[in-house]
Amino acid sequence: MKKLFFTALVVAVFGFYFFSEAAAQCADPFDPNCFSWFFFCPDCTMNSTTGSSVDCKFASGGGTVTINKTGATSGTFAEIGLAHCFHQPDNVDLGICNFEFSMSPVTLNGCGAAGPCEATASCVGTDPTVTGQLTCANRVLFFGLSKMNDNQCTSNFLAQGGLAAGQLLQASFTKDANGLYQTIGTTSVRGCNSDVPNVDCTPPGGVNRLSDGTSPSGVPFDFNIRQTVNTSPGNCKNSTAIDKGQATMDIFGSSTFSVANIDVSSLQCNGQTGVTCGGLTNLNGDAFADITCQIPTCPNLGPNLGQLPKNADGTVTMTCTGKLLGPAGQAIVGTEEVNTSPK
């Protein structure tokens, strides 16, 4: 089963920003200078604001965002993932596409073991380097940032959506004194797109190739489903069904997530509520508490998983959401690859 450690989830609505998988995740999950969070998108779009003929919607469970601290006040920003894309205006389905994005350098404020962290970037002054691409079966779209003077920068990237004129990136999170994620702020990103690798934000012809987007965020959790889940509505709660009507879900704590802070009543997975959990335990022998929960596979979980596309290894990606305890009700999300069977 796939495991993404020390992640924070981002529900993303944004336009094409990409990077390679190796660089977009922390090579060492214990690296205090690397902060990685996972995003998915149940119902949102990625759009290029001008110039592009490709629009996309993030695939559920589909990607990672990483801030890597390279100096006291500097670092890199990266995203990778999957998106379901369409050619416009004829609405031709391009299928599931891989996307990659990187921006470097970015300015960091805070970003220690505890407390707030903010990452920003701007094309005013020294431009960051932006690279990436969207790769579909029959189409490739490239991302970058061509050289602009400050006037061109601020006239193309206007002050809007909480971003200053010329600002290209806003990302933030806060950790408590124990290093646990408390909040992850909305991430906003802007850049340019092109059909060729040499990206020009303002090509001849008067149509600027600009993209932007916004990512509301949530804190993730890591979990595992112990058994194969029955997906047949006809076998729901049948004593002969492979899962006997429920699945066992182990939720794991980490250095950035405490299972004791979960509002269990808020948990649901692929439309299925009614999750119940036991007391704190340690399932994997690390230093962090875990919990074991039971989730009904009927009437929603199994049949809904049966409607999802298969991963390369034959599994499907299950998505669970909930909230943390406390007045803020900070959203949490986790994904896991699970085995399914119609029997």
Secondary structure per residue as TSV (DSSP state, phi and psi in degrees):
chain	resnum	aa	ss	phi	psi
A	1	M	-	360.0	141.9
A	2	K	-	-72.0	138.3
A	3	K	-	-128.5	128.9
A	4	L	-	-112.7	113.2
A	5	F	-	-91.1	146.8
A	6	F	S	50.5	57.9
A	7	T	-	-115.9	161.3
A	8	A	-	-135.9	129.1
A	9	L	E	-81.6	143.7
A	10	V	E	-126.6	121.0
A	11	V	E	-86.8	109.4
A	12	A	-	-105.5	136.4
A	13	V	B	-130.0	97.7
A	14	F	-	-162.6	171.5
A	15	G	-	-109.6	98.2
A	16	F	-	47.6	84.1
A	17	Y	-	-138.1	122.8
A	18	F	-	-143.7	159.7
A	19	F	-	-155.0	169.6
A	20	S	-	-77.0	150.0
A	21	E	H	-62.1	-39.6
A	22	A	H	-61.6	-38.4
A	23	A	H	-86.2	-17.3
A	24	A	H	-90.9	2.0
A	25	Q	S	-128.6	150.5
A	26	C	-	-67.9	122.6
A	27	A	S	-62.8	-34.4
A	28	D	S	-119.0	109.8
A	29	P	T	-63.9	-12.6
A	30	F	T	-96.9	2.7
A	31	D	-	-66.1	116.3
A	32	P	T	-70.0	-10.8
A	33	N	T	-100.8	5.5
A	34	C	E	-123.3	126.1
A	35	F	E	-123.1	118.7
A	36	S	E	-126.6	134.8
A	37	W	E	-134.8	154.5
A	38	F	E	-104.5	138.8
A	39	F	E	-125.5	156.5
A	40	F	E	-143.3	171.6
A	41	C	-	-145.3	104.5
A	42	P	S	-75.5	-27.9
A	43	D	S	-161.5	73.3
A	44	C	-	-154.8	168.0
A	45	T	-	-125.8	154.6
A	46	M	B	-111.7	123.3
A	47	N	-	-130.9	137.9
A	48	S	B	-83.3	130.4
A	49	T	S	-70.7	-33.6
A	50	T	S	-146.4	153.6
A	51	G	S	83.6	-29.9
A	52	S	-	-93.4	149.8
A	53	S	-	-108.1	17.1
A	54	V	E	-122.9	124.2
A	55	D	E	-120.1	146.7
A	56	C	E	-136.0	161.2
A	57	K	E	-127.3	128.7
A	58	F	E	-58.0	138.7
A	59	A	E	-78.7	138.5
A	60	S	E	-58.7	137.4
A	61	G	E	74.7	20.0
A	62	G	E	-99.2	18.8
A	63	G	E	178.0	177.1
A	64	T	E	-130.7	144.9
A	65	V	E	-117.4	136.2
A	66	T	E	-137.0	132.5
A	67	I	E	-109.9	123.9
A	68	N	E	-115.2	118.0
A	69	K	E	-81.2	116.6
A	70	T	-	-106.9	-12.5
A	71	G	S	-155.2	-178.3
A	72	A	S	-59.1	-36.4
A	73	T	S	-133.1	21.4
A	74	S	E	-137.8	159.1
A	75	G	E	-173.4	-165.7
A	76	T	E	-125.7	156.3
A	77	F	E	-127.5	136.5
A	78	A	E	-148.7	151.5
A	79	E	E	-141.3	143.7
A	80	I	E	-135.4	161.4
A	81	G	E	167.7	-167.6
A	82	L	E	-121.9	146.2
A	83	A	E	-145.4	145.7
A	84	H	E	-94.9	117.7
A	85	C	E	-117.8	153.2
A	86	F	E	-134.9	140.5
A	87	H	E	-84.2	133.7
A	88	Q	T	-116.3	152.1
A	89	P	T	-90.7	5.7
A	90	D	T	-84.3	-3.2
A	91	N	T	58.3	39.1
A	92	V	E	-78.1	128.9
A	93	D	E	-74.0	118.6
A	94	L	E	-93.4	-2.2
A	95	G	E	82.4	-166.8
A	96	I	E	-82.1	125.8
A	97	C	E	-118.2	149.8
A	98	N	E	-88.6	136.6
A	99	F	E	-126.8	150.7
A	100	E	E	-140.9	144.7
A	101	F	E	-153.9	141.4
A	102	S	E	-142.9	149.1
A	103	M	E	-138.1	127.3
A	104	S	E	-156.8	138.3
A	105	P	E	-83.3	160.6
A	106	V	E	-121.3	155.0
A	107	T	E	-90.9	129.5
A	108	L	E	-110.6	140.7
A	109	N	E	-126.7	118.5
A	110	G	E	85.6	-121.3
A	111	C	-	65.7	40.2
A	112	G	S	-94.0	-165.4
A	113	A	S	-66.9	-25.3
A	114	A	S	-142.5	164.3
A	115	G	E	89.8	-167.1
A	116	P	E	-81.7	157.0
A	117	C	E	-139.5	131.5
A	118	E	E	-131.6	133.5
A	119	A	E	-118.8	129.3
A	120	T	E	-136.7	160.1
A	121	A	E	-154.1	153.8
A	122	S	E	-149.2	152.6
A	123	C	S	-93.2	4.0
A	124	V	S	-80.9	128.1
A	125	G	S	85.6	-127.5
A	126	T	S	-85.9	119.9
A	127	D	-	-71.5	140.6
A	128	P	-	-73.8	161.2
A	129	T	E	-89.9	126.1
A	130	V	E	-117.7	128.3
A	131	T	E	-136.8	161.9
A	132	G	E	149.9	175.1
A	133	Q	E	-161.5	158.3
A	134	L	E	-108.2	119.9
A	135	T	E	-116.3	109.8
A	136	C	E	-107.3	173.0
A	137	A	T	-59.6	-38.5
A	138	N	T	-125.1	20.4
A	139	R	E	-159.7	138.5
A	140	V	E	-127.4	130.5
A	141	L	E	-120.1	132.8
A	142	F	E	-104.0	154.0
A	143	F	E	-128.8	144.6
A	144	G	E	-175.3	-161.7
A	145	L	-	-152.7	111.6
A	146	S	-	-80.5	159.9
A	147	K	-	-65.6	131.7
A	148	M	-	-138.1	147.8
A	149	N	-	-76.9	172.7
A	150	D	H	-62.3	-36.2
A	151	N	H	-66.4	-42.0
A	152	Q	H	-64.2	-40.3
A	153	C	H	-58.9	-52.3
A	154	T	H	-74.4	-24.2
A	155	S	H	-80.1	-27.9
A	156	N	H	-84.0	-40.2
A	157	F	S	-110.0	86.6
A	158	L	-	-73.4	161.4
A	159	A	S	-67.5	118.7
A	160	Q	B	-167.9	155.0
A	161	G	T	58.0	30.9
A	162	G	T	86.9	-4.6
A	163	L	B	-96.0	141.0
A	164	A	-	-74.2	162.2
A	165	A	T	-58.4	127.9
A	166	G	T	87.2	-9.2
A	167	Q	E	-76.1	134.7
A	168	L	E	-109.6	-19.0
A	169	L	E	-146.9	138.0
A	170	Q	E	-142.9	115.3
A	171	A	E	-143.5	142.7
A	172	S	E	-157.4	157.4
A	173	F	E	-154.5	167.5
A	174	T	E	-133.0	136.5
A	175	K	E	-114.8	149.4
A	176	D	-	-81.3	-176.1
A	177	A	T	-62.6	-20.5
A	178	N	T	-94.1	2.9
A	179	G	S	84.5	10.8
A	180	L	-	-85.2	138.7
A	181	Y	E	-62.5	127.9
A	182	Q	E	-100.1	-50.7
A	183	T	E	-142.2	153.2
A	184	I	E	-129.9	118.2
A	185	G	-	-76.4	171.9
A	186	T	-	-65.5	132.5
A	187	T	E	-99.7	128.6
A	188	S	E	-123.3	134.4
A	189	V	E	-137.2	144.1
A	190	R	E	-137.9	151.9
A	191	G	E	-174.1	-155.7
A	192	C	E	-131.7	161.9
A	193	N	E	-135.7	159.7
A	194	S	E	-159.6	157.5
A	195	D	S	-85.3	-4.8
A	196	V	S	-127.3	156.8
A	197	P	S	-61.3	-31.8
A	198	N	S	-82.2	90.3
A	199	V	-	-74.6	129.0
A	200	D	-	-121.5	115.6
A	201	C	S	-66.6	-30.2
A	202	T	S	-128.0	68.4
A	203	P	-	-69.8	162.2
A	204	P	T	-57.4	144.7
A	205	G	T	114.2	-11.6
A	206	G	S	86.4	2.9
A	207	V	-	-105.8	103.8
A	208	N	-	-72.2	143.0
A	209	R	-	-102.2	80.5
A	210	L	E	-113.0	146.7
A	211	S	E	-132.5	151.4
A	212	D	E	-154.0	168.6
A	213	G	E	-176.1	166.5
A	214	T	E	-134.8	141.1
A	215	S	E	-127.4	92.7
A	216	P	-	-59.7	147.9
A	217	S	E	-126.8	161.0
A	218	G	E	-149.4	157.0
A	219	V	E	-83.0	136.4
A	220	P	E	-93.4	167.6
A	221	F	-	-135.4	155.8
A	222	D	E	-105.1	129.7
A	223	F	E	-141.9	168.4
A	224	N	E	-139.6	138.6
A	225	I	E	-101.4	124.3
A	226	R	-	-74.4	-29.7
A	227	Q	S	-126.8	170.9
A	228	T	-	-70.8	137.5
A	229	V	E	-100.2	129.9
A	230	N	E	-72.9	132.2
A	231	T	-	-110.3	0.1
A	232	S	-	-86.6	119.8
A	233	P	G	-58.1	-32.1
A	234	G	G	-68.2	-24.4
A	235	N	G	-98.8	7.4
A	236	C	T	-57.6	124.4
A	237	K	T	60.8	16.2
A	238	N	-	-74.4	134.7
A	239	S	T	-62.8	-19.0
A	240	T	T	-91.8	-4.5
A	241	A	S	-65.2	148.7
A	242	I	T	-62.2	-28.2
A	243	D	T	-103.5	-1.1
A	244	K	T	56.4	26.2
A	245	G	T	88.6	0.4
A	246	Q	E	-155.2	160.1
A	247	A	E	-124.6	146.2
A	248	T	E	-94.3	125.0
A	249	M	E	-118.4	120.1
A	250	D	E	-96.0	124.1
A	251	I	E	-106.5	127.7
A	252	F	E	-103.8	135.3
A	253	G	-	-82.2	164.5
A	254	S	B	-151.9	-175.2
A	255	S	T	-68.6	-14.7
A	256	T	T	-117.2	1.8
A	257	F	B	-146.3	126.8
A	258	S	-	-107.8	122.9
A	259	V	G	-67.1	-21.7
A	260	A	G	-66.7	-17.9
A	261	N	G	-92.0	1.7
A	262	I	E	-78.4	133.5
A	263	D	E	-82.6	94.6
A	264	V	E	-58.6	-34.6
A	265	S	E	-63.3	-18.3
A	266	S	E	-91.5	-7.7
A	267	L	E	-70.1	136.8
A	268	Q	E	-152.6	150.6
A	269	C	E	-131.1	119.2
A	270	N	T	46.5	46.0
A	271	G	T	86.2	-0.9
A	272	Q	B	-100.8	122.6
A	273	T	-	-100.8	-168.4
A	274	G	-	83.6	24.2
A	275	V	-	-73.2	134.9
A	276	T	E	-124.8	144.5
A	277	C	E	-131.4	152.5
A	278	G	-	-89.9	-162.3
A	279	G	-	-81.9	176.4
A	280	L	-	-67.8	141.3
A	281	T	B	-150.0	-176.7
A	282	N	-	-129.2	106.7
A	283	L	S	-91.5	-24.6
A	284	N	S	-120.6	9.3
A	285	G	S	75.1	11.6
A	286	D	S	-90.8	-166.0
A	287	A	S	-90.9	7.7
A	288	F	S	-119.9	139.3
A	289	A	-	-68.0	147.8
A	290	D	E	-128.1	170.3
A	291	I	E	-139.0	151.8
A	292	T	E	-110.3	131.5
A	293	C	E	-125.5	159.6
A	294	Q	E	-116.7	134.3
A	295	I	E	-128.8	129.5
A	296	P	E	-61.8	141.8
A	297	T	-	-93.7	-3.9
A	298	C	T	-127.6	147.6
A	299	P	T	-92.5	-3.0
A	300	N	T	-108.6	-43.8
A	301	L	H	-59.6	-57.6
A	302	G	H	-58.8	-56.3
A	303	P	H	-57.7	-37.9
A	304	N	H	-67.6	-38.5
A	305	L	H	-63.9	-32.2
A	306	G	H	-66.9	-18.1
A	307	Q	T	-89.6	-7.9
A	308	L	S	-82.8	151.2
A	309	P	-	-67.9	148.2
A	310	K	-	-78.3	141.4
A	311	N	-	-76.0	172.3
A	312	A	T	-60.1	-30.3
A	313	D	T	-91.1	8.4
A	314	G	S	91.0	-7.6
A	315	T	-	-81.5	173.9
A	316	V	E	-124.4	159.8
A	317	T	E	-95.0	112.2
A	318	M	E	-90.0	137.9
A	319	T	E	-122.2	125.8
A	320	C	E	-118.9	139.6
A	321	T	E	-128.8	165.6
A	322	G	E	179.8	-160.2
A	323	K	E	-139.3	157.9
A	324	L	E	-85.1	152.3
A	325	L	S	-63.5	153.1
A	326	G	S	118.0	163.6
A	327	P	T	-63.9	-29.1
A	328	A	T	-72.5	-28.6
A	329	G	-	57.8	43.8
A	330	Q	-	-56.1	129.6
A	331	A	E	-67.7	147.1
A	332	I	E	-130.3	151.0
A	333	V	E	-149.0	143.8
A	334	G	E	-139.8	154.1
A	335	T	E	-131.9	152.5
A	336	E	E	-154.6	144.9
A	337	E	E	-83.4	123.8
A	338	V	E	-125.5	153.4
A	339	N	-	-86.4	141.9
A	340	T	E	-132.9	159.2
A	341	S	E	-152.5	142.3
A	342	P	-	-79.1	3.7
A	343	K	-	-102.4	360.0
